[in-house]
Amino acid sequence: MGGEKKRYYVVWEGQKTGVLKSWEECKNSIHGFKGAKYKSFSTLELAKKAFSENYEDYRGKVVFECELSKEQLKLIGEPNLETISVDAACSGNPGIMEYRGVDTETKKQIFIQGPFKQGTNNIGEFLALVHGLSYLKQKKLDYPVYSDSKIAISWVKKGQCRTNLQITSDNKSLFELVKRAEKWLKENKYTTKILKWETKAWGEIPADFGRK
């Protein structure tokens, strides 16, 4: 999407290691490489520093260039790591969309769905959040779930995906999934706390696909 800040990618273990300046280059480096170790950073300086250090020092940690005051950061506090985080990625609007959920602390992937044709990021965020709620209820886990999307959180609390996207032959299966998610929200009660991920304070949500 336009206006997003450039990201830098550090690959500690992959086909090509070092500080890479695009997601495409990073993706080519880690694709098919078992045990690839990589992470995205907001500035070149942070990326260079990270590459000179060990991956384990950064695994599961949020690293970012802070834009908030110390007072604001203190008020927001630290993220709860005993949670799961969900996010979506969409190439185009509408475009190819996928979503996933991860362990907030370790970034270990718990579930992933897609790619879906002619989807939107908002739909993906909504589905990811419902999937997370369903997963936690099924596993009987009393963990909160993080989302960085105010829209998705609002849709889930209202029990309806309020997208303006039109149904086509390409995204018919996606809308069937949306209907299933809405049905689940209508028929199930859940005690899971839905928390807003504070990106400005903590950096990208751990479930982020790293394609910015």
C-alpha positions as CSV (number, residue, x, y, z in Angstrom):
1,M,0.0,0.0,0.0
2,G,1.2,3.5,-0.7
3,G,2.8,5.6,2.0
4,E,4.2,2.6,4.0
5,K,7.7,2.9,5.3
6,K,10.5,0.9,3.7
7,R,11.6,-2.2,5.5
8,Y,15.0,-3.9,5.7
9,Y,15.4,-7.6,6.0
10,V,18.1,-9.4,7.9
11,V,18.8,-13.0,6.9
12,W,21.1,-14.8,9.3
13,E,20.6,-18.2,7.7
14,G,19.3,-18.6,4.1
15,Q,20.4,-18.9,0.5
16,K,21.8,-15.4,0.8
17,T,22.7,-13.9,4.1
18,G,23.0,-10.2,5.2
19,V,20.9,-7.1,5.1
20,L,18.5,-7.2,2.2
21,K,16.5,-4.2,1.0
22,S,13.3,-5.8,-0.4
23,W,10.9,-8.5,0.6
24,E,11.3,-10.2,-2.8
25,E,15.0,-10.6,-2.2
26,C,14.4,-11.9,1.3
27,K,11.8,-14.3,0.1
28,N,14.1,-15.7,-2.6
29,S,16.8,-16.2,0.1
30,I,14.6,-18.1,2.5
31,H,12.4,-20.0,0.1
32,G,13.1,-23.8,0.4
33,F,15.8,-23.2,3.0
34,K,15.1,-25.4,6.0
35,G,15.5,-23.5,9.3
36,A,15.8,-20.1,7.7
37,K,16.3,-17.3,10.2
38,Y,15.2,-13.8,9.3
39,K,13.5,-10.7,10.6
40,S,12.4,-7.3,9.2
41,F,13.5,-3.9,10.6
42,S,12.3,-0.3,10.2
43,T,15.7,1.3,9.6
44,L,19.0,0.3,7.9
45,E,20.9,1.1,11.1
46,L,18.8,-1.4,13.2
47,A,19.2,-4.0,10.5
48,K,23.0,-3.7,10.3
49,K,23.2,-3.9,14.1
50,A,21.1,-7.0,14.2
51,F,23.1,-8.8,11.5
52,S,26.3,-8.2,13.5
53,E,24.6,-9.9,16.4
54,N,23.0,-13.3,17.0
55,Y,19.5,-14.2,15.7
56,E,18.6,-15.7,19.1
57,D,19.0,-12.2,20.6
58,Y,16.1,-11.0,18.3
59,R,13.9,-14.1,18.0
60,G,10.4,-13.3,19.3
61,K,11.4,-9.8,20.2
62,V,9.9,-6.6,18.8
63,V,12.5,-4.2,17.4
64,F,11.5,-0.8,16.1
65,E,12.3,2.8,15.8
66,C,10.1,4.4,18.5
67,E,7.9,7.3,17.5
68,L,6.2,7.8,20.9
69,S,7.3,9.7,24.0
70,K,8.6,7.8,27.1
71,E,5.4,8.9,28.8
72,Q,3.2,7.4,26.1
73,L,5.2,4.2,26.1
74,K,4.9,3.9,29.8
75,L,1.1,4.4,29.6
76,I,0.8,1.7,26.9
77,G,3.1,-0.7,28.7
78,E,4.5,-4.0,27.3
79,P,2.6,-6.6,25.2
80,N,1.3,-9.7,26.9
81,L,3.4,-12.5,25.5
82,E,1.1,-15.3,26.7
83,T,-1.2,-14.7,23.8
84,I,-1.7,-15.5,20.1
85,S,-1.4,-12.8,17.4
86,V,-3.3,-12.8,14.1
87,D,-2.7,-10.9,10.9
88,A,-3.4,-10.9,7.1
89,A,-1.6,-9.9,4.0
90,C,-3.1,-8.9,0.7
91,S,-1.3,-8.2,-2.6
92,G,-3.6,-5.7,-4.3
93,N,-7.1,-4.4,-3.2
94,P,-8.8,-6.6,-4.0
95,G,-6.0,-9.2,-4.5
96,I,-4.4,-12.4,-3.4
97,M,-5.0,-12.6,0.4
98,E,-3.9,-14.9,3.2
99,Y,-4.0,-14.9,6.9
100,R,-2.4,-16.6,9.9
101,G,-2.0,-16.9,13.6
102,V,1.2,-17.2,15.7
103,D,2.4,-17.6,19.2
104,T,3.1,-14.0,20.2
105,E,6.3,-14.8,22.1
106,T,8.0,-17.3,19.8
107,K,6.3,-16.4,16.5
108,K,5.7,-20.1,15.9
109,Q,2.9,-20.4,13.3
110,I,-0.3,-21.9,14.7
111,F,-2.5,-21.7,11.6
112,I,-2.4,-20.3,8.1
113,Q,-5.1,-20.0,5.4
114,G,-4.9,-19.0,1.8
115,P,-4.0,-17.7,-0.7
116,F,-7.5,-16.6,-1.7
117,K,-8.3,-14.8,-4.9
118,Q,-9.9,-11.3,-4.9
119,G,-9.8,-10.8,-1.2
120,T,-9.1,-7.7,1.0
121,N,-6.9,-7.2,4.0
122,N,-9.9,-6.3,6.1
123,I,-11.6,-9.6,5.3
124,G,-8.4,-11.4,6.0
125,E,-8.0,-9.7,9.4
126,F,-11.6,-10.6,10.3
127,L,-11.2,-14.2,9.3
128,A,-7.9,-14.5,11.2
129,L,-9.5,-13.1,14.3
130,V,-12.4,-15.5,14.2
131,H,-10.1,-18.4,13.4
132,G,-8.0,-17.4,16.5
133,L,-11.1,-17.3,18.7
134,S,-12.3,-20.7,17.4
135,Y,-8.8,-22.2,17.8
136,L,-8.5,-21.0,21.5
137,K,-12.0,-22.3,22.3
138,Q,-11.4,-25.6,20.7
139,K,-8.1,-26.1,22.5
140,K,-9.6,-24.8,25.8
141,L,-6.8,-22.2,26.1
142,D,-7.4,-19.1,28.2
143,Y,-5.1,-16.8,26.2
144,P,-6.1,-13.4,24.8
145,V,-5.7,-12.8,21.1
146,Y,-4.0,-9.7,19.5
147,S,-5.1,-8.0,16.3
148,D,-3.7,-4.7,14.9
149,S,-6.9,-4.0,13.0
150,K,-9.6,-1.8,14.6
151,I,-11.9,-2.7,11.7
152,A,-11.6,-6.4,12.2
153,I,-12.1,-6.1,16.0
154,S,-15.2,-4.0,15.4
155,W,-16.6,-6.5,12.8
156,V,-16.0,-9.4,15.2
157,K,-17.7,-7.7,18.1
158,K,-20.7,-6.9,15.8
159,G,-20.7,-10.5,14.5
160,Q,-20.6,-9.4,10.9
161,C,-18.0,-8.9,8.2
162,R,-19.1,-5.5,6.8
163,T,-17.1,-5.5,3.6
164,N,-18.2,-3.7,0.5
165,L,-16.4,-6.2,-1.7
166,Q,-18.7,-7.8,-4.3
167,I,-19.0,-11.6,-4.7
168,T,-17.5,-13.0,-7.9
169,S,-16.7,-16.4,-9.3
170,D,-13.1,-16.0,-8.1
171,N,-13.9,-15.1,-4.5
172,K,-17.0,-17.2,-4.0
173,S,-15.2,-19.7,-1.8
174,L,-13.8,-16.8,0.3
175,F,-17.3,-15.5,1.0
176,E,-18.4,-19.0,2.0
177,L,-15.6,-18.9,4.6
178,V,-16.9,-15.5,5.7
179,K,-20.4,-16.9,6.2
180,R,-19.0,-19.8,8.2
181,A,-17.1,-17.3,10.4
182,E,-20.3,-15.2,11.0
183,K,-22.2,-18.3,11.8
184,W,-19.6,-19.3,14.3
185,L,-19.8,-15.9,16.0
186,K,-23.5,-16.2,16.2
187,E,-23.6,-19.7,17.6
188,N,-20.7,-19.6,20.0
189,K,-20.0,-17.8,23.2
190,Y,-16.3,-17.1,24.0
191,T,-14.5,-15.6,26.9
192,T,-11.3,-14.8,25.0
193,K,-10.1,-11.2,25.4
194,I,-9.5,-9.5,22.1
195,L,-6.7,-7.0,22.4
196,K,-5.5,-4.3,20.1
197,W,-1.8,-4.6,19.1
198,E,-0.1,-1.2,19.6
199,T,2.1,-1.0,16.5
200,K,3.5,2.4,17.3
201,A,4.7,1.2,20.6
202,W,5.7,-2.4,19.9
203,G,6.5,-2.5,16.2
204,E,4.8,-4.9,13.7
205,I,2.5,-7.5,15.2
206,P,4.3,-10.9,15.4
207,A,1.9,-12.5,12.9
208,D,2.9,-9.9,10.3
209,F,3.9,-11.5,7.0
210,G,6.9,-9.1,6.7
211,R,6.0,-7.8,3.2
212,K,5.8,-4.1,3.9
